[in-house]
Amino acid sequence: MNCIFCAIVNGDIPSKKVYEDEYCYAFLDIAPQAPVHCLVVPREHIGSADEITPDNACIVAEIFKAIPGIAKSLGLEGGYRIVSNIGEDGCQSVKHLHFHILGGKKLSENMA
């Protein structure tokens, strides 16, 4: 498999690491869409939210347990947005489940 996020998690491609634990790896996005833009990916390759199963749902739960601490470490005290794109119409550019943490300013209410 040729997955850029797997390569980042494995340390084969450099990244600006923000956080890591046994379930996930978080790093700054190279093309930020907000003043603060971090990606959180599971260490295990899961293609997208469409591939979450009873067997791997615990990994996603652990990611969501980690996100508040990651956001706090990034200074996002006033709030933030979590986004996950799925499939072609959802503009998923990397076929590895990932969650965008966006913040650092008042975000637009318009999501589409």
MDTraj code that builds the backbone (N, CA, C; nanometers):
import mdtraj as md
import numpy as np

residues = "MET ASN CYS ILE PHE CYS ALA ILE VAL ASN GLY ASP ILE PRO SER LYS LYS VAL TYR GLU ASP GLU TYR CYS TYR ALA PHE LEU ASP ILE ALA PRO GLN ALA PRO VAL HIS CYS LEU VAL VAL PRO ARG GLU HIS ILE GLY SER ALA ASP GLU ILE THR PRO ASP ASN ALA CYS ILE VAL ALA GLU ILE PHE LYS ALA ILE PRO GLY ILE ALA LYS SER LEU GLY LEU GLU GLY GLY TYR ARG ILE VAL SER ASN ILE GLY GLU ASP GLY CYS GLN SER VAL LYS HIS LEU HIS PHE HIS ILE LEU GLY GLY LYS LYS LEU SER GLU ASN MET ALA".split()
xyz = np.array([
    [0.0850, -0.1181, 0.0000],
    [0.0000, 0.0000, 0.0000],
    [0.0891, 0.1238, 0.0000],
    [0.0512, 0.2217, -0.0777],
    [0.1288, 0.3454, -0.0895],
    [0.0463, 0.4600, -0.0300],
    [0.0495, 0.4748, 0.1018],
    [-0.0320, 0.5743, 0.1712],
    [0.0590, 0.6775, 0.2368],
    [0.0412, 0.8027, 0.2001],
    [0.1260, 0.9099, 0.2543],
    [0.1099, 0.9232, 0.4059],
    [-0.0125, 0.9045, 0.4586],
    [-0.0304, 0.9174, 0.6034],
    [0.0332, 0.8008, 0.6777],
    [0.0295, 0.6813, 0.6217],
    [0.1008, 0.5681, 0.6832],
    [0.2504, 0.5974, 0.6866],
    [0.3031, 0.6562, 0.5784],
    [0.4457, 0.6910, 0.5732],
    [0.4800, 0.7979, 0.6774],
    [0.3913, 0.8938, 0.6984],
    [0.4137, 0.9969, 0.8002],
    [0.4130, 0.9338, 0.9391],
    [0.3140, 0.8489, 0.9665],
    [0.3052, 0.7822, 1.0965],
    [0.4301, 0.6983, 1.1233],
    [0.4811, 0.6322, 1.0190],
    [0.6002, 0.5471, 1.0326],
    [0.7300, 0.6264, 1.0390],
    [0.7238, 0.7583, 1.0170],
    [0.8436, 0.8415, 1.0210],
    [0.9215, 0.8439, 0.8911],
    [0.8658, 0.7862, 0.7843],
    [0.9328, 0.7848, 0.6541],
    [0.9244, 0.9199, 0.5841],
    [0.8234, 0.9981, 0.6174],
    [0.8051, 1.1333, 0.5645],
    [0.8000, 1.2268, 0.6842],
    [0.8800, 1.3336, 0.6835],
    [0.8802, 1.4248, 0.7986],
    [0.7476, 1.4998, 0.8127],
    [0.7165, 1.5352, 0.9366],
    [0.5965, 1.6138, 0.9653],
    [0.6233, 1.6970, 1.0897],
    [0.5370, 1.7944, 1.1109],
    [0.5449, 1.8757, 1.2322],
    [0.4503, 1.8149, 1.3348],
    [0.5040, 1.7184, 1.4099],
    [0.4247, 1.6434, 1.5067],
    [0.3732, 1.7336, 1.6175],
    [0.2462, 1.7117, 1.6503],
    [0.1805, 1.7833, 1.7588],
    [0.1546, 1.6880, 1.8761],
    [0.1254, 1.5613, 1.8434],
    [0.0860, 1.4643, 1.9453],
    [0.0979, 1.3243, 1.8873],
    [0.1252, 1.2274, 1.9744],
    [0.1150, 1.0877, 1.9343],
    [0.0912, 1.0005, 2.0561],
    [0.0218, 0.8922, 2.0327],
    [0.0042, 0.7887, 2.1337],
    [-0.0056, 0.6561, 2.0595],
    [-0.0466, 0.5518, 2.1280],
    [-0.0481, 0.4199, 2.0636],
    [-0.1571, 0.4062, 1.9575],
    [-0.2558, 0.4982, 1.9573],
    [-0.3675, 0.4896, 1.8639],
    [-0.3611, 0.5886, 1.7484],
    [-0.3014, 0.7050, 1.7730],
    [-0.3077, 0.8099, 1.6714],
    [-0.1816, 0.8945, 1.6671],
    [-0.1730, 0.9720, 1.5601],
    [-0.0620, 1.0629, 1.5362],
    [-0.1230, 1.1929, 1.4857],
    [-0.0827, 1.3053, 1.5422],
    [-0.1360, 1.4357, 1.5019],
    [-0.0212, 1.5242, 1.4547],
    [-0.0449, 1.5959, 1.3458],
    [0.0579, 1.6819, 1.2879],
    [-0.0066, 1.8004, 1.2177],
    [0.0726, 1.9058, 1.1988],
    [0.0214, 2.0263, 1.1336],
    [0.0035, 2.0023, 0.9847],
    [-0.1061, 2.0552, 0.9309],
    [-0.1343, 2.0435, 0.7880],
    [-0.0376, 2.1308, 0.7092],
    [0.0114, 2.0802, 0.5952],
    [0.1072, 2.1578, 0.5142],
    [0.0386, 2.2651, 0.4295],
    [-0.0945, 2.2582, 0.4172],
    [-0.1707, 2.3596, 0.3437],
    [-0.2877, 2.4037, 0.4317],
    [-0.2587, 2.4791, 0.5390],
    [-0.3630, 2.5110, 0.6368],
    [-0.4794, 2.5897, 0.5788],
    [-0.6000, 2.5522, 0.6240],
    [-0.7236, 2.6186, 0.5836],
    [-0.7758, 2.7117, 0.6931],
    [-0.7020, 2.7228, 0.8009],
    [-0.7358, 2.8108, 0.9141],
    [-0.6035, 2.8450, 0.9829],
    [-0.6018, 2.9454, 1.0688],
    [-0.4771, 2.9786, 1.1383],
    [-0.4153, 2.8585, 1.2110],
    [-0.5008, 2.7718, 1.2665],
    [-0.4543, 2.6459, 1.3256],
    [-0.5227, 2.5341, 1.2486],
    [-0.4428, 2.4439, 1.1912],
    [-0.4976, 2.3321, 1.1134],
    [-0.4098, 2.2105, 1.1382],
    [-0.4638, 2.1182, 1.2127],
    [-0.3928, 1.9972, 1.2520],
    [-0.4697, 1.8768, 1.1978],
    [-0.3975, 1.7731, 1.1598],
    [-0.4596, 1.6478, 1.1178],
    [-0.4331, 1.5420, 1.2242],
    [-0.5347, 1.4639, 1.2543],
    [-0.5203, 1.3530, 1.3476],
    [-0.5570, 1.2257, 1.2718],
    [-0.4623, 1.1319, 1.2660],
    [-0.4815, 1.0088, 1.1899],
    [-0.4629, 0.8879, 1.2805],
    [-0.5391, 0.7817, 1.2552],
    [-0.5131, 0.6594, 1.3298],
    [-0.3819, 0.5967, 1.2827],
    [-0.3091, 0.5349, 1.3729],
    [-0.1862, 0.4646, 1.3348],
    [-0.2184, 0.3477, 1.2420],
    [-0.3301, 0.2823, 1.2680],
    [-0.3748, 0.1724, 1.1816],
    [-0.4404, 0.2314, 1.0577],
    [-0.4113, 0.1747, 0.9412],
    [-0.4735, 0.2257, 0.8185],
    [-0.6218, 0.1888, 0.8161],
    [-0.7045, 0.2918, 0.8161],
    [-0.8488, 0.2803, 0.7963],
    [-0.8776, 0.3776, 0.6823],
    [-0.9395, 0.3321, 0.5768],
    [-0.9549, 0.4137, 0.4566],
    [-1.0346, 0.5417, 0.4748],
    [-1.1433, 0.5353, 0.5477],
    [-1.2280, 0.6526, 0.5718],
    [-1.3289, 0.6152, 0.6798],
    [-1.4160, 0.7085, 0.7131],
    [-1.5213, 0.6800, 0.8109],
    [-1.6118, 0.5678, 0.7625],
    [-1.6199, 0.5480, 0.6318],
    [-1.6991, 0.4377, 0.5776],
    [-1.6420, 0.3009, 0.6146],
    [-1.5168, 0.2965, 0.6581],
    [-1.4520, 0.1699, 0.6928],
    [-1.4414, 0.1475, 0.8440],
    [-1.5119, 0.2291, 0.9216],
    [-1.5151, 0.2065, 1.0659],
    [-1.6072, 0.0877, 1.0933],
    [-1.5563, -0.0081, 1.1698],
    [-1.6284, -0.1318, 1.1999],
    [-1.6321, -0.1525, 1.3514],
    [-1.7089, -0.2492, 1.3964],
    [-1.7047, -0.2808, 1.5397],
    [-1.5636, -0.3177, 1.5873],
    [-1.4816, -0.3739, 1.4991],
    [-1.3463, -0.4130, 1.5378],
    [-1.2498, -0.2957, 1.5527],
    [-1.2709, -0.1857, 1.4773],
    [-1.1768, -0.0733, 1.4854],
    [-1.2385, 0.0538, 1.5442],
    [-1.3647, 0.0493, 1.5823],
    [-1.4311, 0.1682, 1.6374],
    [-1.3629, 0.2169, 1.7654],
    [-1.3005, 0.1271, 1.8391],
    [-1.2322, 0.1681, 1.9622],
    [-1.1153, 0.2615, 1.9311],
    [-1.0530, 0.2464, 1.8153],
    [-0.9437, 0.3357, 1.7751],
    [-0.9981, 0.4766, 1.7554],
    [-1.1115, 0.4872, 1.6890],
    [-1.1735, 0.6178, 1.6652],
    [-1.2144, 0.6805, 1.7984],
    [-1.2647, 0.5997, 1.8894],
    [-1.3004, 0.6514, 2.0218],
    [-1.1775, 0.7072, 2.0928],
    [-1.0653, 0.6386, 2.0835],
    [-0.9415, 0.6868, 2.1455],
    [-0.8952, 0.8177, 2.0820],
    [-0.9130, 0.8310, 1.9517],
    [-0.8776, 0.9560, 1.8830],
    [-0.9623, 1.0704, 1.9387],
    [-1.0920, 1.0464, 1.9533],
    [-1.1792, 1.1522, 2.0037],
    [-1.1536, 1.1826, 2.1503],
    [-1.1001, 1.0881, 2.2241],
    [-1.0576, 1.1176, 2.3620],
    [-0.9347, 1.2075, 2.3607],
    [-0.8480, 1.1914, 2.2620],
    [-0.7240, 1.2695, 2.2536],
    [-0.7464, 1.4104, 2.1988],
    [-0.8458, 1.4289, 2.1144],
    [-0.8645, 1.5566, 2.0446],
    [-0.8755, 1.6771, 2.1391],
    [-0.9520, 1.6743, 2.2480],
    [-0.9578, 1.7940, 2.3331],
    [-0.8208, 1.8372, 2.3858],
    [-0.7366, 1.7432, 2.4233],
    [-0.6017, 1.7768, 2.4706],
    [-0.5150, 1.8318, 2.3591],
    [-0.5307, 1.7752, 2.2393],
    [-0.4560, 1.8261, 2.1238],
    [-0.4981, 1.9698, 2.0962],
    [-0.6282, 1.9946, 2.0934],
    [-0.6797, 2.1299, 2.0679],
    [-0.6290, 2.2279, 2.1734],
    [-0.6314, 2.1869, 2.2984],
    [-0.5832, 2.2740, 2.4060],
    [-0.4344, 2.3046, 2.3875],
    [-0.3558, 2.2038, 2.3485],
    [-0.2118, 2.2255, 2.3286],
    [-0.1846, 2.3207, 2.2130],
    [-0.2798, 2.3318, 2.1216],
    [-0.2677, 2.4225, 2.0071],
    [-0.3230, 2.5622, 2.0385],
    [-0.3704, 2.5812, 2.1619],
    [-0.4214, 2.7111, 2.2021],
    [-0.5640, 2.7387, 2.1609],
    [-0.6397, 2.6357, 2.1281],
    [-0.7763, 2.6548, 2.0796],
    [-0.8759, 2.6574, 2.1954],
    [-0.8604, 2.7576, 2.2802],
    [-0.9445, 2.7719, 2.4000],
    [-1.0858, 2.8197, 2.3673],
    [-1.1032, 2.8944, 2.2563],
    [-1.2342, 2.9510, 2.2227],
    [-1.3204, 2.8604, 2.1380],
    [-1.2709, 2.7420, 2.1045],
    [-1.3472, 2.6483, 2.0220],
    [-1.2716, 2.6107, 1.8962],
    [-1.3219, 2.5112, 1.8299],
    [-1.2589, 2.4584, 1.7084],
    [-1.3595, 2.3719, 1.6344],
    [-1.3223, 2.3311, 1.5153],
    [-1.4072, 2.2454, 1.4327],
    [-1.3302, 2.1178, 1.4020],
    [-1.4022, 2.0056, 1.4009],
    [-1.3462, 1.8774, 1.3595],
    [-1.4173, 1.8378, 1.2308],
    [-1.3388, 1.8048, 1.1261],
    [-1.3952, 1.7692, 0.9963],
    [-1.3286, 1.6412, 0.9476],
    [-1.4088, 1.5536, 0.8880],
    [-1.3545, 1.4361, 0.8202],
    [-1.4221, 1.4256, 0.6841],
    [-1.3430, 1.4286, 0.5791],
    [-1.3950, 1.4166, 0.4433],
    [-1.3995, 1.2689, 0.4045],
    [-1.5064, 1.2287, 0.3357],
    [-1.5229, 1.0898, 0.2961],
    [-1.5556, 1.0832, 0.1478],
    [-1.4749, 1.0079, 0.0745],
    [-1.5022, 0.9809, -0.0660],
    [-1.4784, 1.0981, -0.1584],
    [-1.5014, 1.0717, -0.2851],
    [-1.4768, 1.1691, -0.3921],
    [-1.5606, 1.2959, -0.3753],
    [-1.6920, 1.2807, -0.3543],
    [-1.7789, 1.3977, -0.3400],
    [-1.7502, 1.4754, -0.2120],
    [-1.6935, 1.4100, -0.1115],
    [-1.6565, 1.4769, 0.0131],
    [-1.5167, 1.5356, 0.0082],
    [-1.4501, 1.5245, -0.1085],
    [-1.3149, 1.5790, -0.1313],
    [-1.2096, 1.5155, -0.0402],
    [-1.2191, 1.3843, -0.0193],
    [-1.1169, 1.3143, 0.0572],
    [-0.9947, 1.2956, -0.0329],
    [-0.8879, 1.3688, -0.0031],
    [-0.7694, 1.3658, -0.0897],
    [-0.6730, 1.2532, -0.0535],
    [-0.6713, 1.2101, 0.0721],
    [-0.5867, 1.0987, 0.1155],
    [-0.6786, 0.9903, 0.1698],
    [-0.6680, 0.8720, 0.1148],
    [-0.7583, 0.7617, 0.1503],
    [-0.7118, 0.6902, 0.2775],
    [-0.6963, 0.7686, 0.3823],
    [-0.6633, 0.7211, 0.5172],
    [-0.7457, 0.8095, 0.6096],
    [-0.8283, 0.7481, 0.6917],
    [-0.9138, 0.8244, 0.7825],
    [-0.8321, 0.9326, 0.8528],
    [-0.8835, 1.0531, 0.8515],
    [-0.8176, 1.1613, 0.9238],
    [-0.9205, 1.2662, 0.9636],
    [-0.8876, 1.3319, 1.0731],
    [-0.9738, 1.4361, 1.1266],
    [-0.8971, 1.5667, 1.1261],
    [-0.9560, 1.6682, 1.0639],
    [-0.8988, 1.8023, 1.0625],
    [-0.9451, 1.8730, 1.1892],
    [-0.8524, 1.9308, 1.2627],
    [-0.8863, 2.0211, 1.3725],
    [-0.8566, 2.1605, 1.3203],
    [-0.9603, 2.2431, 1.3107],
    [-0.9490, 2.3779, 1.2540],
    [-0.9882, 2.4804, 1.3583],
    [-0.9108, 2.5866, 1.3688],
    [-0.9447, 2.6923, 1.4634],
    [-0.8464, 2.8057, 1.4572],
    [-0.8433, 2.8821, 1.5640],
    [-0.7543, 2.9969, 1.5716],
    [-0.8191, 3.1267, 1.5288],
    [-0.9468, 3.1202, 1.4909],
    [-1.0257, 3.2385, 1.4567],
    [-1.1724, 3.1979, 1.4614],
    [-1.2615, 3.2946, 1.4538],
    [-1.4047, 3.2657, 1.4441],
    [-1.4287, 3.2048, 1.3067],
    [-1.4750, 3.0809, 1.3028],
    [-1.4946, 3.0112, 1.1766],
    [-1.6307, 3.0447, 1.1169],
    [-1.6404, 3.0349, 0.9859],
    [-1.7653, 3.0611, 0.9157],
    [-1.8711, 2.9577, 0.9517],
    [-1.9953, 3.0008, 0.9592],
    [-2.1053, 2.9064, 0.9812],
    [-2.1341, 2.8270, 0.8567],
    [-2.0960, 2.8774, 0.7402],
    [-2.1191, 2.8104, 0.6128],
    [-2.0221, 2.6948, 0.5977],
    [-2.0752, 2.5750, 0.5859],
    [-1.9899, 2.4564, 0.5756],
    [-1.9843, 2.4015, 0.4329],
    [-2.0633, 2.4519, 0.3421],
    [-2.0675, 2.3940, 0.2066],
    [-2.0114, 2.4901, 0.1045],
])
top = md.Topology()
chain = top.add_chain()
for i, resn in enumerate(residues, 1):
    res = top.add_residue(resn, chain, resSeq=i)
    for name in ("N", "CA", "C"):
        top.add_atom(name, md.element.get_by_symbol(name[0]), res)
traj = md.Trajectory(xyz[None], top)
